[in-house]
Amino acid sequence: MAHHVRTDYGDSDPLFPSKAAVFWYAVLIAGLIAAPYLLESYYLSQLVFIMIYAIVGVALNILSGQAGQVSIGHAAFLAIGAYFTAVAQKHGLPLVLYLPLAGVFTGIAGYLVGLPALRLHGIYLAIATLAFAFIVEEIIARWESVTNGNEGLMLPPPSLFGLKLGTEGFYYLCLLVTVLVVLAAINIIRSSTGRSFMAIRNSETAARSMGIDTARYKTTAFALSAGITGIAGSLYAHKMSFISPEMFSLSVSIDFVMIIIIGGLVSLRGAVFGAIFMIMADPLLIILKDKLPLWADVVTHGLYLPDTVTQAVQAGVSRVVNAPGLKSLIFGIIIIVFIIYEPLGLDGRWQRVKAYSKQFPLARQRSARPPRMFLKSERR
Amino acid sequence: MTFFDVKNLTVKFGGLTAVDNVSFGINEGEVFTIIGPNGAGKTTLFNLISRLYTPSAGQIIFRDEDVTRLSAQQIAGRGIARTFQNIELFESASTLQNLLVGRHRHSTTRAWQDILRTKKVREEEVAHRRAAEEVMDVLRLQRYRDTTIGNLPYGVRKVIEVARALCVGPTLLLLDEPSSGLNVDETNAMAEWILEINRRLRVTVLMVEHDMSLVSRVSDRVLALNYGKMMALGTAAEVQGHPDVIAAYLGA
């Protein structure tokens, strides 16, 4: 195994672990900057959704992955950010002002939700955040004077310094925000605040004995996470250019939790992987839906099966691919598979592939397996 | 100046009086040990001092300040650090990260400064790192610096927990059964380290311990508890020879 040689205390947690990492991140950023000229508009639009989901993933990573607090109500924070944006834009605030303000406003909401969280743990906290999400959805639906109720609100296209942002402009705005959010999250995680989150997740008793004000840091985690989600909500509102209460339902919150479960709770990279998976799963399933009957056709004809069998297979395949709720079923299966076989998510898989290629001829499957723990952590 | 004083400390859990009217004082610079059979209330007493439990009656004075009503995190802020009998390390993190958490009370930056990673944050990080490295030097933990706690053997974890407590920069260090689960070699090393922490780093140590050879080797004074009550207080030899203590351990 290669080890990092450190030469001073300042670089204990560098932004980039190595020169190679600097290079590859530069390539990634260059690719993303070039994307509007390379991709068709549909994929560019998917990329914007991926970035919005990745921002939410980062927010949930801070709350759940770092501080160990559960939330299945993050759609509510997305909604608060989105509606704040719609209302602020209607009142003529410029984007440079309302985008950060959406974060601050939602952050305050998150702080308030964090207060009851001080007394709740695990599943009870999950239920409380769920209840909060329902309350927010209901308020939005009923507070018609501001939110226009179930009819929703239209948003004019965003403009920056008087310039209307087109598809490409908005893409670059999202890219910039995503990069800034990820940088902020990295800075938080490698600081005293991030270590306090980690301490609270691992052992609250020990955290308190080390002088960590657990109440303060839990609410900080909630506020930060909500604030980041609010910023994502602001971008989301512009992306959709129309918002209504049912766009922020429970299933959206569940989608967000899936981002970090599939991506991996441990790292920010996981949040991005999860976002890519969640957004790209849809078009992939649609492609599959188109192609599967064709493939079945080819196979049945290739085997020279009798016509009745061919017809039965075709009918069966088309019934399956057109079945309502198929997507939910597939997602459900994927989540179960991930929890059982890859609890570290896509990021865990990525780490293993990387370790394998680094140690190439010497790599053994067993060396990549996470060690089993028979001590206290196992019992929890 | 009173360094550390416990006055008439009592805690009741329902009908059970786990710590019953216990009073003692610790002088600055000594190693003070609490012994007693299982269920004597030693760990409860520790939890009262580190304010994880709230006493029903009595007072705890630390450096002329009544700390009885402070919260657990404020206690750490006053310079009282502790370890746990069953190890409460942050298992998903590396040794270094664990020690850096110990430095928490020395960090003055706020969350927004951490987000921007201002110059002050960077300078403090270097200071924390240096302090953690110094503690690792003393306890010979450098080779475990980047290893996740979950992958380390019990004996090493025990030492890391002491190291984390030292990172708090304590004037009073509470060690809850530092030798439990350790083999003879590890216990000897632990005894050396307790003495080194006490003599070289000038930290006053209050510990709970069962291993009498370790107790007599490092302690200046020993307090024996039984059923939450004080039985004997004196040097290790005096307490070991006390008839009540012998009766409590051997059952007379």
Boltz contact constraints between the chains, C-beta under 6 A:
constraints:
  - contact:
      token1: [A, 9]
      token2: [B, 126]
      max_distance: 6.0
  - contact:
      token1: [A, 9]
      token2: [B, 129]
      max_distance: 6.0
  - contact:
      token1: [A, 9]
      token2: [B, 130]
      max_distance: 6.0
  - contact:
      token1: [A, 10]
      token2: [B, 126]
      max_distance: 6.0
  - contact:
      token1: [A, 12]
      token2: [B, 129]
      max_distance: 6.0
  - contact:
      token1: [A, 184]
      token2: [B, 115]
      max_distance: 6.0
  - contact:
      token1: [A, 187]
      token2: [B, 115]
      max_distance: 6.0
  - contact:
      token1: [A, 187]
      token2: [B, 117]
      max_distance: 6.0
  - contact:
      token1: [A, 188]
      token2: [B, 114]
      max_distance: 6.0
  - contact:
      token1: [A, 188]
      token2: [B, 115]
      max_distance: 6.0
  - contact:
      token1: [A, 191]
      token2: [B, 114]
      max_distance: 6.0
  - contact:
      token1: [A, 192]
      token2: [B, 107]
      max_distance: 6.0
  - contact:
      token1: [A, 193]
      token2: [B, 111]
      max_distance: 6.0
  - contact:
      token1: [A, 193]
      token2: [B, 114]
      max_distance: 6.0
  - contact:
      token1: [A, 195]
      token2: [B, 100]
      max_distance: 6.0
  - contact:
      token1: [A, 195]
      token2: [B, 101]
      max_distance: 6.0
  - contact:
      token1: [A, 198]
      token2: [B, 93]
      max_distance: 6.0
  - contact:
      token1: [A, 199]
      token2: [B, 90]
      max_distance: 6.0
  - contact:
      token1: [A, 199]
      token2: [B, 101]
      max_distance: 6.0
  - contact:
      token1: [A, 202]
      token2: [B, 90]
      max_distance: 6.0
  - contact:
      token1: [A, 203]
      token2: [B, 88]
      max_distance: 6.0
  - contact:
      token1: [A, 205]
      token2: [B, 88]
      max_distance: 6.0
  - contact:
      token1: [A, 206]
      token2: [B, 88]
      max_distance: 6.0
  - contact:
      token1: [A, 208]
      token2: [B, 72]
      max_distance: 6.0
  - contact:
      token1: [A, 208]
      token2: [B, 73]
      max_distance: 6.0
  - contact:
      token1: [A, 209]
      token2: [B, 50]
      max_distance: 6.0
  - contact:
      token1: [A, 209]
      token2: [B, 76]
      max_distance: 6.0
  - contact:
      token1: [A, 209]
      token2: [B, 82]
      max_distance: 6.0
  - contact:
      token1: [A, 210]
      token2: [B, 76]
      max_distance: 6.0
  - contact:
      token1: [A, 210]
      token2: [B, 101]
      max_distance: 6.0
  - contact:
      token1: [A, 210]
      token2: [B, 102]
      max_distance: 6.0
  - contact:
      token1: [A, 210]
      token2: [B, 104]
      max_distance: 6.0
  - contact:
      token1: [A, 211]
      token2: [B, 73]
      max_distance: 6.0
  - contact:
      token1: [A, 211]
      token2: [B, 76]
      max_distance: 6.0
  - contact:
      token1: [A, 211]
      token2: [B, 77]
      max_distance: 6.0
  - contact:
      token1: [A, 211]
      token2: [B, 104]
      max_distance: 6.0
  - contact:
      token1: [A, 211]
      token2: [B, 105]
      max_distance: 6.0
  - contact:
      token1: [A, 212]
      token2: [B, 73]
      max_distance: 6.0
  - contact:
      token1: [A, 212]
      token2: [B, 104]
      max_distance: 6.0
  - contact:
      token1: [A, 213]
      token2: [B, 73]
      max_distance: 6.0
  - contact:
      token1: [A, 220]
      token2: [B, 111]
      max_distance: 6.0
  - contact:
      token1: [A, 371]
      token2: [B, 151]
      max_distance: 6.0
  - contact:
      token1: [A, 373]
      token2: [B, 150]
      max_distance: 6.0
  - contact:
      token1: [A, 377]
      token2: [B, 91]
      max_distance: 6.0
